[in-house]
Amino acid sequence: MEKMQIYKVYPAIPEPLSFLDYLARNLWWCWNSEAIELFYRINPAQWEKIGKNPVAFLSHISQRRFDELSNDESFLGHLRRVKAKFERMFSYVSQIKEFD
């Protein structure tokens, strides 16, 4: 009997939303309420069901939903605000390290 192979297909995150994947893999989101709200906005029920794990969560979002969000100016504005805060914080941290 042949061994069965299992393949998992993940959605492709559109370029305007690409920061979501980066953010999901950095624990900074845990203590930023706007970042938490950003993930929640994508699919509130799924966010709760997955246990608020953004890496696992993003793999359970449909391609159609990602495509909708990539054209949602309100969501994109929220994403830009979160990204700007993230970049400011890491810029500040690297400035501090320069003085060590």
Steps between C-alpha positions, in 0.01 A plus 500: 500500500634840403552759765259789459650849483319792656535846355386818665425799281546843654350820365730751333500822699466789251787750493303784667450267800848346505591669828241280674723195459804687635299637791358157584855366546610776738370502858463879491137452398427347846527829685362733234122526515474641146692201363277257690191680368642478147512120513157491665349709218599242240265236643393538865357149540804332345739716709334370817472141371873481412589626847633839389806347335562727198728261309244218515216749452634638171523149357126455562385814320351450155660646192175682432514672840860609443401639161210692659728647766760605243232729352355623831636851560393499865690178566803616299507824700495301823782280369707807405456649851611177665797468264605862568491438878695178457766672288528795742552268793770297326667815372513625860642168623777505239587860594537394864727209400730744318576667835595178681 
